[in-house]
Amino acid sequence: MSEKKFLPLTDLAIEVGAILEKDEDDDIDGIDLQIDTFENYKKTHIEVFTEEGEEIIGKPIGHYITIESEHLKENDPEIHKEIIEEVADCLKGLLPTHTGTLKVLVIGLGNRQATPDTLGPYVCDKVLVTRHLAEFVPDAIDESVCHLSSLAPGVMGLTGIETSEVVKGVCDHINPDCIIAIDALGARSASRINSTIQISNTGISPGAGIGNKRKKLNCETMGCPVIAIGVPTVVDAATLINDTMDTLIESMLAESINTEFYSMLRDLGDQEKYSLIREVITPTIGNLFVTPKDMDEVIMYLGNVIANAINIAVHPGITIDDVNKYRY
C-alpha cells in the first residue's frame, strides 16, 4: 500500500475520493466508484467494502451516495421534484429490510440559533410524523404510512448533554428499526456549498467537518441502523484560500508569469500548502468558517427537498404528488 495521503477537513466522501483519483499510483482496492450524470444533477456512489479501502479513504465501510446540483440553491420546484425522487430512491435502497410496519426515528442535528446549522431541525419540522397517530388513533392510519418520530435534540453547548446520549435514551424507549439523521456538513470546496446532498449508511459524527467531533451516532452506539443525510453549508477559510491559490497559480502559469516561482508553489504538497496557510491566517482570523449570505433562504429549499424525500421513502403510500397535502 502507498503512503497514506493527506486528507483535508471535510465530511464529504466524494471530496476524499476526488483527491485519491488525482494520483493513479494510489492503491484504492476496496473502494468502488460509480458516477451517473443526468440533465439536472449528478449522482456519485462510493462503496467502501474492505478495511484497506476504509483506511485509504478515511471513512467506515459502507455506501456514500452524493447528489450534486446547482439547482438546489434555487427556487425551482420542477427540478427539485426530480432530485426529491432521486434522493427518495437512494434512501429506499439503504433502509433496512423489515416485515410489518417500519419504525423510523428522524433526528435533526444542529443549532436552531445558528443559520448554517439549522438544516436538521428544519427537516424535523417538515417530516410527516405518525407514531402518535398509531398509538392514539390507530384507525386513522393504515399500512400506507410507517411509524415515524422526529426529534431535534439541540447541541451540547446549549443543553449540556451529548447528542448521542439524548438520542440513545429515546431509542431505548421507542425501539426504532432505523434512524435517519440530518446534519449540516463541512466541505473543502466552496463550489459544493448548498449544492450537494450526501447520503450514507454508516452513521454520523456530529461536528466532524469543522473539527469539533462529538460521540458518533451509528449502529454500534444506537443499536439500530443509522442513515445520515447531510448538506455542506460551510467551508474552512484555510481550504478556501488554498483552492483560490491553486486557481491563481494555474492562471499565472498559463500566462507564463514568473513561471519558476509559480511552478514551485504548485509543486508544494497539499499538507505543506494547507499548513502554511493556516499558520499565516490563524493569528488574525482564527478558526474561521465561511457560509453564503443567502443561507437562510437556501436552507428552506434544501430542507424541503430532504424532508419530502424522507416522507416518500419511508411512507409506502405517499408520492411526490400528494406529499405536500400533509405539510403546509
Disulfide bonds with the S-S distance in Angstrom:
none
